[in-house]
Structures are given as C-alpha cells and as structure tokens.
Amino acid sequence: MYRKYSSDVDNYWTFEVGFGASPPLDRFAPGFTGDEIFQLDSQALVLGYFFSTKNKKNL
C-alpha cells in the first residue's frame, strides 16, 4: 500500500496491490483433501483518491 498526501490528512491518493490465498476455509469439512487450498488464489488492485470539501462537511 502506498499513500501520497495532498494538502492535509483528508486529501490523499492511494495505491494498493495484493495477492494470496483466501483464508476462510473449513479444514474439518467432510471430503476435505487439502488440494482446495491451492485453488483459492486472489488478486487485488486498488487505486483511489480521497478528498474533503473546503468547509470539511463532506469527506
């Protein structure tokens, strides 16, 4: 994750990259062999701009 702040803490750009396996997995379910762990890959790419108005009423 990377953030670049503009004028104050309420105004910034963000860039996030992530990858890995999905953790919520019931290992004690009937028929679980362990091979299912390697089929749960996930990726994420997030770009964002967070800002506020001049009077700080809206973030």
Predicted model as a PDB file, atoms N, CA, C, CB and O in Angstrom, pLDDT in the B-factor column:
MODEL        1                                                                  
ATOM      1  N   MET A   1       0.839  -1.167   0.000  1.00 92.00           N  
ATOM      2  CA  MET A   1       0.000   0.000   0.000  1.00 92.00           C  
ATOM      3  C   MET A   1       0.890   1.237   0.000  1.00 92.00           C  
ATOM      4  CB  MET A   1      -0.958  -0.006   1.210  1.00 92.00           C  
ATOM      5  O   MET A   1       1.896   1.301   0.707  1.00 92.00           O  
ATOM      6  N   TYR A   2       0.497   2.217  -0.809  1.00 95.00           N  
ATOM      7  CA  TYR A   2       1.242   3.478  -0.892  1.00 95.00           C  
ATOM      8  C   TYR A   2       0.241   4.622  -0.833  1.00 95.00           C  
ATOM      9  CB  TYR A   2       2.109   3.552  -2.203  1.00 95.00           C  
ATOM     10  O   TYR A   2      -0.779   4.580  -1.520  1.00 95.00           O  
ATOM     11  N   ARG A   3       0.512   5.637  -0.031  1.00 94.00           N  
ATOM     12  CA  ARG A   3      -0.324   6.829   0.053  1.00 94.00           C  
ATOM     13  C   ARG A   3       0.510   8.067  -0.179  1.00 94.00           C  
ATOM     14  CB  ARG A   3      -1.028   6.910   1.408  1.00 94.00           C  
ATOM     15  O   ARG A   3       1.635   8.191   0.305  1.00 94.00           O  
ATOM     16  N   LYS A   4      -0.083   8.993  -0.946  1.00 95.00           N  
ATOM     17  CA  LYS A   4       0.551  10.297  -1.182  1.00 95.00           C  
ATOM     18  C   LYS A   4      -0.428  11.363  -0.729  1.00 95.00           C  
ATOM     19  CB  LYS A   4       0.951  10.493  -2.699  1.00 95.00           C  
ATOM     20  O   LYS A   4      -1.480  11.545  -1.343  1.00 95.00           O  
ATOM     21  N   TYR A   5      -0.087  12.073   0.350  1.00 94.00           N  
ATOM     22  CA  TYR A   5      -0.964  13.088   0.900  1.00 94.00           C  
ATOM     23  C   TYR A   5      -0.836  14.393   0.136  1.00 94.00           C  
ATOM     24  CB  TYR A   5      -0.661  13.307   2.370  1.00 94.00           C  
ATOM     25  O   TYR A   5       0.251  14.764  -0.308  1.00 94.00           O  
ATOM     26  N   SER A   6      -1.969  15.093  -0.013  1.00 89.00           N  
ATOM     27  CA  SER A   6      -2.004  16.392  -0.695  1.00 89.00           C  
ATOM     28  C   SER A   6      -1.914  17.505   0.342  1.00 89.00           C  
ATOM     29  CB  SER A   6      -3.301  16.543  -1.553  1.00 89.00           C  
ATOM     30  O   SER A   6      -0.873  17.678   0.976  1.00 89.00           O  
ATOM     31  N   SER A   7      -2.997  18.262   0.520  1.00 85.00           N  
ATOM     32  CA  SER A   7      -2.970  19.429   1.402  1.00 85.00           C  
ATOM     33  C   SER A   7      -3.044  19.081   2.887  1.00 85.00           C  
ATOM     34  CB  SER A   7      -4.103  20.342   1.056  1.00 85.00           C  
ATOM     35  O   SER A   7      -2.454  19.782   3.708  1.00 85.00           O  
ATOM     36  N   ASP A   8      -3.767  17.999   3.252  1.00 86.00           N  
ATOM     37  CA  ASP A   8      -3.871  17.599   4.655  1.00 86.00           C  
ATOM     38  C   ASP A   8      -4.160  16.098   4.733  1.00 86.00           C  
ATOM     39  CB  ASP A   8      -4.981  18.415   5.386  1.00 86.00           C  
ATOM     40  O   ASP A   8      -4.094  15.397   3.724  1.00 86.00           O  
ATOM     41  N   VAL A   9      -4.484  15.603   5.945  1.00 86.00           N  
ATOM     42  CA  VAL A   9      -4.680  14.165   6.131  1.00 86.00           C  
ATOM     43  C   VAL A   9      -5.957  13.634   5.490  1.00 86.00           C  
ATOM     44  CB  VAL A   9      -4.696  13.847   7.592  1.00 86.00           C  
ATOM     45  O   VAL A   9      -6.102  12.422   5.333  1.00 86.00           O  
ATOM     46  N   ASP A  10      -6.890  14.517   5.116  1.00 85.00           N  
ATOM     47  CA  ASP A  10      -8.141  14.093   4.497  1.00 85.00           C  
ATOM     48  C   ASP A  10      -8.086  14.066   2.976  1.00 85.00           C  
ATOM     49  CB  ASP A  10      -9.248  14.996   4.935  1.00 85.00           C  
ATOM     50  O   ASP A  10      -9.064  13.680   2.335  1.00 85.00           O  
ATOM     51  N   ASN A  11      -6.986  14.460   2.398  1.00 90.00           N  
ATOM     52  CA  ASN A  11      -6.834  14.516   0.946  1.00 90.00           C  
ATOM     53  C   ASN A  11      -5.604  13.718   0.538  1.00 90.00           C  
ATOM     54  CB  ASN A  11      -6.724  15.985   0.452  1.00 90.00           C  
ATOM     55  O   ASN A  11      -4.474  14.140   0.784  1.00 90.00           O  
ATOM     56  N   TYR A  12      -5.825  12.560  -0.089  1.00 93.00           N  
ATOM     57  CA  TYR A  12      -4.683  11.736  -0.466  1.00 93.00           C  
ATOM     58  C   TYR A  12      -5.041  10.773  -1.604  1.00 93.00           C  
ATOM     59  CB  TYR A  12      -4.175  10.951   0.748  1.00 93.00           C  
ATOM     60  O   TYR A  12      -6.207  10.453  -1.836  1.00 93.00           O  
ATOM     61  N   TRP A  13      -4.008  10.334  -2.292  1.00 95.00           N  
ATOM     62  CA  TRP A  13      -4.088   9.286  -3.309  1.00 95.00           C  
ATOM     63  C   TRP A  13      -3.634   7.989  -2.658  1.00 95.00           C  
ATOM     64  CB  TRP A  13      -3.212   9.630  -4.576  1.00 95.00           C  
ATOM     65  O   TRP A  13      -2.776   8.002  -1.776  1.00 95.00           O  
ATOM     66  N   THR A  14      -4.203   6.874  -3.085  1.00 95.00           N  
ATOM     67  CA  THR A  14      -3.765   5.587  -2.563  1.00 95.00           C  
ATOM     68  C   THR A  14      -3.610   4.581  -3.697  1.00 95.00           C  
ATOM     69  CB  THR A  14      -4.757   5.062  -1.512  1.00 95.00           C  
ATOM     70  O   THR A  14      -4.334   4.622  -4.691  1.00 95.00           O  
ATOM     71  N   PHE A  15      -2.657   3.687  -3.526  1.00 96.00           N  
ATOM     72  CA  PHE A  15      -2.380   2.630  -4.493  1.00 96.00           C  
ATOM     73  C   PHE A  15      -2.107   1.363  -3.697  1.00 96.00           C  
ATOM     74  CB  PHE A  15      -1.166   2.997  -5.436  1.00 96.00           C  
ATOM     75  O   PHE A  15      -1.225   1.346  -2.839  1.00 96.00           O  
ATOM     76  N   GLU A  16      -2.861   0.299  -3.977  1.00 94.00           N  
ATOM     77  CA  GLU A  16      -2.692  -0.953  -3.238  1.00 94.00           C  
ATOM     78  C   GLU A  16      -2.629  -2.127  -4.208  1.00 94.00           C  
ATOM     79  CB  GLU A  16      -3.843  -1.152  -2.224  1.00 94.00           C  
ATOM     80  O   GLU A  16      -3.345  -2.165  -5.208  1.00 94.00           O  
ATOM     81  N   VAL A  17      -1.763  -3.078  -3.896  1.00 92.00           N  
ATOM     82  CA  VAL A  17      -1.633  -4.313  -4.668  1.00 92.00           C  
ATOM     83  C   VAL A  17      -1.599  -5.470  -3.678  1.00 92.00           C  
ATOM     84  CB  VAL A  17      -0.344  -4.298  -5.577  1.00 92.00           C  
ATOM     85  O   VAL A  17      -0.920  -5.401  -2.654  1.00 92.00           O  
ATOM     86  N   GLY A  18      -2.335  -6.531  -3.989  1.00 86.00           N  
ATOM     87  CA  GLY A  18      -2.337  -7.672  -3.098  1.00 86.00           C  
ATOM     88  C   GLY A  18      -2.567  -8.974  -3.847  1.00 86.00           C  
ATOM     89  O   GLY A  18      -3.179  -8.991  -4.915  1.00 86.00           O  
ATOM     90  N   PHE A  19      -2.073 -10.054  -3.279  1.00 81.00           N  
ATOM     91  CA  PHE A  19      -2.288 -11.376  -3.857  1.00 81.00           C  
ATOM     92  C   PHE A  19      -2.120 -12.414  -2.764  1.00 81.00           C  
ATOM     93  CB  PHE A  19      -1.311 -11.646  -5.035  1.00 81.00           C  
ATOM     94  O   PHE A  19      -1.491 -12.154  -1.739  1.00 81.00           O  
ATOM     95  N   GLY A  20      -2.683 -13.589  -2.987  1.00 74.00           N  
ATOM     96  CA  GLY A  20      -2.532 -14.642  -1.990  1.00 74.00           C  
ATOM     97  C   GLY A  20      -3.681 -15.623  -2.034  1.00 74.00           C  
ATOM     98  O   GLY A  20      -4.443 -15.666  -3.001  1.00 74.00           O  
ATOM     99  N   ALA A  21      -3.800 -16.411  -0.981  1.00 64.00           N  
ATOM    100  CA  ALA A  21      -4.847 -17.422  -0.880  1.00 64.00           C  
ATOM    101  C   ALA A  21      -5.937 -16.930   0.060  1.00 64.00           C  
ATOM    102  CB  ALA A  21      -4.271 -18.771  -0.388  1.00 64.00           C  
ATOM    103  O   ALA A  21      -5.672 -16.161   0.984  1.00 64.00           O  
ATOM    104  N   SER A  22      -7.142 -17.369  -0.177  1.00 59.00           N  
ATOM    105  CA  SER A  22      -8.276 -16.987   0.653  1.00 59.00           C  
ATOM    106  C   SER A  22      -8.228 -17.757   1.972  1.00 59.00           C  
ATOM    107  CB  SER A  22      -9.612 -17.248  -0.085  1.00 59.00           C  
ATOM    108  O   SER A  22      -8.237 -18.988   1.949  1.00 59.00           O  
ATOM    109  N   PRO A  23      -8.177 -17.077   3.120  1.00 60.00           N  
ATOM    110  CA  PRO A  23      -8.024 -17.781   4.401  1.00 60.00           C  
ATOM    111  C   PRO A  23      -9.266 -18.479   4.946  1.00 60.00           C  
ATOM    112  CB  PRO A  23      -7.563 -16.826   5.406  1.00 60.00           C  
ATOM    113  O   PRO A  23      -9.100 -19.466   5.664  1.00 60.00           O  
ATOM    114  N   PRO A  24     -10.510 -18.046   4.663  1.00 61.00           N  
ATOM    115  CA  PRO A  24     -11.654 -18.713   5.301  1.00 61.00           C  
ATOM    116  C   PRO A  24     -11.929 -20.082   4.676  1.00 61.00           C  
ATOM    117  CB  PRO A  24     -12.906 -17.834   5.196  1.00 61.00           C  
ATOM    118  O   PRO A  24     -12.631 -20.178   3.670  1.00 61.00           O  
ATOM    119  N   LEU A  25     -11.392 -21.105   5.256  1.00 56.00           N  
ATOM    120  CA  LEU A  25     -11.521 -22.454   4.716  1.00 56.00           C  
ATOM    121  C   LEU A  25     -11.734 -23.428   5.868  1.00 56.00           C  
ATOM    122  CB  LEU A  25     -10.268 -22.847   3.881  1.00 56.00           C  
ATOM    123  O   LEU A  25     -10.941 -23.458   6.809  1.00 56.00           O  
ATOM    124  N   ASP A  26     -12.781 -24.210   5.801  1.00 57.00           N  
ATOM    125  CA  ASP A  26     -13.090 -25.177   6.855  1.00 57.00           C  
ATOM    126  C   ASP A  26     -12.280 -26.445   6.602  1.00 57.00           C  
ATOM    127  CB  ASP A  26     -14.625 -25.493   6.906  1.00 57.00           C  
ATOM    128  O   ASP A  26     -12.626 -27.243   5.731  1.00 57.00           O  
ATOM    129  N   ARG A  27     -11.226 -26.626   7.344  1.00 58.00           N  
ATOM    130  CA  ARG A  27     -10.332 -27.766   7.133  1.00 58.00           C  
ATOM    131  C   ARG A  27     -10.901 -29.066   7.693  1.00 58.00           C  
ATOM    132  CB  ARG A  27      -8.984 -27.489   7.765  1.00 58.00           C  
ATOM    133  O   ARG A  27     -10.386 -30.146   7.405  1.00 58.00           O  
ATOM    134  N   PHE A  28     -11.947 -28.965   8.482  1.00 63.00           N  
ATOM    135  CA  PHE A  28     -12.527 -30.161   9.089  1.00 63.00           C  
ATOM    136  C   PHE A  28     -13.815 -30.588   8.395  1.00 63.00           C  
ATOM    137  CB  PHE A  28     -12.795 -29.920  10.564  1.00 63.00           C  
ATOM    138  O   PHE A  28     -14.541 -31.440   8.907  1.00 63.00           O  
ATOM    139  N   ALA A  29     -14.103 -30.005   7.236  1.00 64.00           N  
ATOM    140  CA  ALA A  29     -15.308 -30.380   6.489  1.00 64.00           C  
ATOM    141  C   ALA A  29     -15.134 -31.778   5.897  1.00 64.00           C  
ATOM    142  CB  ALA A  29     -15.607 -29.347   5.365  1.00 64.00           C  
ATOM    143  O   ALA A  29     -14.019 -32.158   5.541  1.00 64.00           O  
ATOM    144  N   PRO A  30     -16.212 -32.543   5.786  1.00 71.00           N  
ATOM    145  CA  PRO A  30     -16.121 -33.878   5.175  1.00 71.00           C  
ATOM    146  C   PRO A  30     -15.666 -33.776   3.719  1.00 71.00           C  
ATOM    147  CB  PRO A  30     -17.484 -34.605   5.256  1.00 71.00           C  
ATOM    148  O   PRO A  30     -16.164 -32.939   2.967  1.00 71.00           O  
ATOM    149  N   GLY A  31     -14.739 -34.612   3.333  1.00 70.00           N  
ATOM    150  CA  GLY A  31     -14.237 -34.621   1.958  1.00 70.00           C  
ATOM    151  C   GLY A  31     -13.107 -33.657   1.690  1.00 70.00           C  
ATOM    152  O   GLY A  31     -12.678 -33.533   0.542  1.00 70.00           O  
ATOM    153  N   PHE A  32     -12.604 -32.964   2.705  1.00 64.00           N  
ATOM    154  CA  PHE A  32     -11.502 -32.027   2.521  1.00 64.00           C  
ATOM    155  C   PHE A  32     -10.210 -32.806   2.331  1.00 64.00           C  
ATOM    156  CB  PHE A  32     -11.388 -31.058   3.725  1.00 64.00           C  
ATOM    157  O   PHE A  32      -9.850 -33.633   3.168  1.00 64.00           O  
ATOM    158  N   THR A  33      -9.508 -32.540   1.224  1.00 66.00           N  
ATOM    159  CA  THR A  33      -8.271 -33.262   0.926  1.00 66.00           C  
ATOM    160  C   THR A  33      -7.025 -32.395   1.094  1.00 66.00           C  
ATOM    161  CB  THR A  33      -8.322 -33.804  -0.483  1.00 66.00           C  
ATOM    162  O   THR A  33      -5.916 -32.922   1.189  1.00 66.00           O  
ATOM    163  N   GLY A  34      -7.190 -31.093   1.131  1.00 62.00           N  
ATOM    164  CA  GLY A  34      -6.037 -30.197   1.215  1.00 62.00           C  
ATOM    165  C   GLY A  34      -5.681 -29.585  -0.116  1.00 62.00           C  
ATOM    166  O   GLY A  34      -5.016 -28.550  -0.149  1.00 62.00           O  
ATOM    167  N   ASP A  35      -6.103 -30.190  -1.228  1.00 62.00           N  
ATOM    168  CA  ASP A  35      -5.820 -29.633  -2.550  1.00 62.00           C  
ATOM    169  C   ASP A  35      -6.613 -28.352  -2.796  1.00 62.00           C  
ATOM    170  CB  ASP A  35      -6.138 -30.661  -3.635  1.00 62.00           C  
ATOM    171  O   ASP A  35      -6.231 -27.546  -3.645  1.00 62.00           O  
ATOM    172  N   GLU A  36      -7.705 -28.154  -2.069  1.00 55.00           N  
ATOM    173  CA  GLU A  36      -8.542 -26.968  -2.272  1.00 55.00           C  
ATOM    174  C   GLU A  36      -7.821 -25.678  -1.902  1.00 55.00           C  
ATOM    175  CB  GLU A  36      -9.815 -27.088  -1.460  1.00 55.00           C  
ATOM    176  O   GLU A  36      -8.176 -24.610  -2.402  1.00 55.00           O  
ATOM    177  N   ILE A  37      -6.827 -25.759  -1.046  1.00 56.00           N  
ATOM    178  CA  ILE A  37      -6.099 -24.565  -0.615  1.00 56.00           C  
ATOM    179  C   ILE A  37      -5.421 -23.890  -1.804  1.00 56.00           C  
ATOM    180  CB  ILE A  37      -5.055 -24.926   0.460  1.00 56.00           C  
ATOM    181  O   ILE A  37      -5.386 -22.661  -1.867  1.00 56.00           O  
ATOM    182  N   PHE A  38      -4.897 -24.641  -2.722  1.00 54.00           N  
ATOM    183  CA  PHE A  38      -4.151 -24.085  -3.846  1.00 54.00           C  
ATOM    184  C   PHE A  38      -5.052 -23.583  -4.963  1.00 54.00           C  
ATOM    185  CB  PHE A  38      -3.206 -25.117  -4.391  1.00 54.00           C  
ATOM    186  O   PHE A  38      -4.554 -23.032  -5.944  1.00 54.00           O  
ATOM    187  N   GLN A  39      -6.353 -23.757  -4.847  1.00 56.00           N  
ATOM    188  CA  GLN A  39      -7.281 -23.283  -5.867  1.00 56.00           C  
ATOM    189  C   GLN A  39      -8.002 -22.010  -5.444  1.00 56.00           C  
ATOM    190  CB  GLN A  39      -8.293 -24.360  -6.186  1.00 56.00           C  
ATOM    191  O   GLN A  39      -8.958 -21.606  -6.106  1.00 56.00           O  
ATOM    192  N   LEU A  40      -7.574 -21.372  -4.368  1.00 57.00           N  
ATOM    193  CA  LEU A  40      -8.247 -20.185  -3.857  1.00 57.00           C  
ATOM    194  C   LEU A  40      -7.398 -18.928  -3.998  1.00 57.00           C  
ATOM    195  CB  LEU A  40      -8.615 -20.388  -2.411  1.00 57.00           C  
ATOM    196  O   LEU A  40      -7.413 -18.074  -3.111  1.00 57.00           O  
ATOM    197  N   ASP A  41      -6.667 -18.801  -5.085  1.00 69.00           N  
ATOM    198  CA  ASP A  41      -5.835 -17.624  -5.292  1.00 69.00           C  
ATOM    199  C   ASP A  41      -6.701 -16.395  -5.518  1.00 69.00           C  
ATOM    200  CB  ASP A  41      -4.887 -17.835  -6.477  1.00 69.00           C  
ATOM    201  O   ASP A  41      -7.778 -16.480  -6.109  1.00 69.00           O  
ATOM    202  N   SER A  42      -6.223 -15.254  -5.044  1.00 75.00           N  
ATOM    203  CA  SER A  42      -6.929 -13.999  -5.239  1.00 75.00           C  
ATOM    204  C   SER A  42      -5.921 -12.898  -5.540  1.00 75.00           C  
ATOM    205  CB  SER A  42      -7.780 -13.642  -3.995  1.00 75.00           C  
ATOM    206  O   SER A  42      -4.769 -12.958  -5.110  1.00 75.00           O  
ATOM    207  N   GLN A  43      -6.365 -11.901  -6.279  1.00 82.00           N  
ATOM    208  CA  GLN A  43      -5.546 -10.751  -6.610  1.00 82.00           C  
ATOM    209  C   GLN A  43      -6.377  -9.494  -6.392  1.00 82.00           C  
ATOM    210  CB  GLN A  43      -5.020 -10.834  -8.073  1.00 82.00           C  
ATOM    211  O   GLN A  43      -7.603  -9.531  -6.499  1.00 82.00           O  
ATOM    212  N   ALA A  44      -5.710  -8.377  -6.085  1.00 86.00           N  
ATOM    213  CA  ALA A  44      -6.401  -7.109  -5.881  1.00 86.00           C  
ATOM    214  C   ALA A  44      -5.521  -5.970  -6.367  1.00 86.00           C  
ATOM    215  CB  ALA A  44      -6.775  -6.914  -4.393  1.00 86.00           C  
ATOM    216  O   ALA A  44      -4.305  -5.975  -6.178  1.00 86.00           O  
ATOM    217  N   LEU A  45      -6.161  -4.994  -6.996  1.00 92.00           N  
ATOM    218  CA  LEU A  45      -5.513  -3.761  -7.418  1.00 92.00           C  
ATOM    219  C   LEU A  45      -6.476  -2.626  -7.093  1.00 92.00           C  
ATOM    220  CB  LEU A  45      -5.138  -3.789  -8.955  1.00 92.00           C  
ATOM    221  O   LEU A  45      -7.602  -2.602  -7.588  1.00 92.00           O  
ATOM    222  N   VAL A  46      -6.032  -1.681  -6.256  1.00 93.00           N  
ATOM    223  CA  VAL A  46      -6.904  -0.594  -5.810  1.00 93.00           C  
ATOM    224  C   VAL A  46      -6.209   0.737  -6.087  1.00 93.00           C  
ATOM    225  CB  VAL A  46      -7.253  -0.736  -4.291  1.00 93.00           C  
ATOM    226  O   VAL A  46      -5.063   0.946  -5.688  1.00 93.00           O  
ATOM    227  N   LEU A  47      -6.911   1.627  -6.772  1.00 96.00           N  
ATOM    228  CA  LEU A  47      -6.473   3.000  -6.981  1.00 96.00           C  
ATOM    229  C   LEU A  47      -7.559   3.896  -6.404  1.00 96.00           C  
ATOM    230  CB  LEU A  47      -6.208   3.310  -8.509  1.00 96.00           C  
ATOM    231  O   LEU A  47      -8.741   3.657  -6.652  1.00 96.00           O  
ATOM    232  N   GLY A  48      -7.194   4.915  -5.647  1.00 95.00           N  
ATOM    233  CA  GLY A  48      -8.216   5.759  -5.060  1.00 95.00           C  
ATOM    234  C   GLY A  48      -7.740   7.159  -4.772  1.00 95.00           C  
ATOM    235  O   GLY A  48      -6.547   7.413  -4.600  1.00 95.00           O  
ATOM    236  N   TYR A  49      -8.709   8.073  -4.722  1.00 93.00           N  
ATOM    237  CA  TYR A  49      -8.446   9.459  -4.344  1.00 93.00           C  
ATOM    238  C   TYR A  49      -9.469   9.846  -3.292  1.00 93.00           C  
ATOM    239  CB  TYR A  49      -8.508  10.424  -5.584  1.00 93.00           C  
ATOM    240  O   TYR A  49     -10.669   9.825  -3.564  1.00 93.00           O  
ATOM    241  N   PHE A  50      -9.028  10.191  -2.123  1.00 90.00           N  
ATOM    242  CA  PHE A  50      -9.896  10.587  -1.021  1.00 90.00           C  
ATOM    243  C   PHE A  50      -9.735  12.084  -0.804  1.00 90.00           C  
ATOM    244  CB  PHE A  50      -9.565   9.791   0.281  1.00 90.00           C  
ATOM    245  O   PHE A  50      -8.617  12.595  -0.743  1.00 90.00           O  
ATOM    246  N   PHE A  51     -10.865  12.785  -0.689  1.00 87.00           N  
ATOM    247  CA  PHE A  51     -10.804  14.238  -0.601  1.00 87.00           C  
ATOM    248  C   PHE A  51     -11.908  14.774   0.307  1.00 87.00           C  
ATOM    249  CB  PHE A  51     -10.915  14.862  -1.996  1.00 87.00           C  
ATOM    250  O   PHE A  51     -12.855  14.060   0.635  1.00 87.00           O  
ATOM    251  N   SER A  52     -11.777  16.029   0.707  1.00 85.00           N  
ATOM    252  CA  SER A  52     -12.780  16.722   1.510  1.00 85.00           C  
ATOM    253  C   SER A  52     -13.104  18.049   0.858  1.00 85.00           C  
ATOM    254  CB  SER A  52     -12.291  16.930   2.963  1.00 85.00           C  
ATOM    255  O   SER A  52     -12.361  18.528   0.001  1.00 85.00           O  
ATOM    256  N   THR A  53     -14.230  18.653   1.271  1.00 81.00           N  
ATOM    257  CA  THR A  53     -14.591  19.974   0.756  1.00 81.00           C  
ATOM    258  C   THR A  53     -13.871  21.039   1.560  1.00 81.00           C  
ATOM    259  CB  THR A  53     -16.125  20.196   0.808  1.00 81.00           C  
ATOM    260  O   THR A  53     -13.228  20.739   2.566  1.00 81.00           O  
ATOM    261  N   LYS A  54     -13.977  22.279   1.117  1.00 79.00           N  
ATOM    262  CA  LYS A  54     -13.276  23.373   1.804  1.00 79.00           C  
ATOM    263  C   LYS A  54     -13.773  23.571   3.237  1.00 79.00           C  
ATOM    264  CB  LYS A  54     -13.445  24.671   1.021  1.00 79.00           C  
ATOM    265  O   LYS A  54     -12.977  23.888   4.121  1.00 79.00           O  
ATOM    266  N   ASN A  55     -15.083  23.388   3.483  1.00 80.00           N  
ATOM    267  CA  ASN A  55     -15.613  23.598   4.817  1.00 80.00           C  
ATOM    268  C   ASN A  55     -15.599  22.323   5.659  1.00 80.00           C  
ATOM    269  CB  ASN A  55     -17.015  24.135   4.727  1.00 80.00           C  
ATOM    270  O   ASN A  55     -16.119  22.324   6.775  1.00 80.00           O  
ATOM    271  N   LYS A  56     -15.017  21.241   5.153  1.00 74.00           N  
ATOM    272  CA  LYS A  56     -14.846  19.946   5.858  1.00 74.00           C  
ATOM    273  C   LYS A  56     -16.165  19.294   6.252  1.00 74.00           C  
ATOM    274  CB  LYS A  56     -14.006  20.143   7.107  1.00 74.00           C  
ATOM    275  O   LYS A  56     -16.189  18.483   7.178  1.00 74.00           O  
ATOM    276  N   LYS A  57     -17.277  19.631   5.566  1.00 70.00           N  
ATOM    277  CA  LYS A  57     -18.550  18.984   5.873  1.00 70.00           C  
ATOM    278  C   LYS A  57     -18.632  17.591   5.284  1.00 70.00           C  
ATOM    279  CB  LYS A  57     -19.700  19.821   5.364  1.00 70.00           C  
ATOM    280  O   LYS A  57     -19.283  16.715   5.853  1.00 70.00           O  
ATOM    281  N   ASN A  58     -17.986  17.376   4.164  1.00 62.00           N  
ATOM    282  CA  ASN A  58     -18.020  16.066   3.495  1.00 62.00           C  
ATOM    283  C   ASN A  58     -16.614  15.537   3.304  1.00 62.00           C  
ATOM    284  CB  ASN A  58     -18.739  16.159   2.135  1.00 62.00           C  
ATOM    285  O   ASN A  58     -15.721  16.250   2.848  1.00 62.00           O  
ATOM    286  N   LEU A  59     -16.433  14.277   3.659  1.00 53.00           N  
ATOM    287  CA  LEU A  59     -15.134  13.627   3.434  1.00 53.00           C  
ATOM    288  C   LEU A  59     -15.310  12.561   2.374  1.00 53.00           C  
ATOM    289  CB  LEU A  59     -14.563  13.008   4.754  1.00 53.00           C  
ATOM    290  O   LEU A  59     -14.348  11.880   2.018  1.00 53.00           O  
TER     291      LEU A  59                                                      
ENDMDL                                                                          
END                                                                             
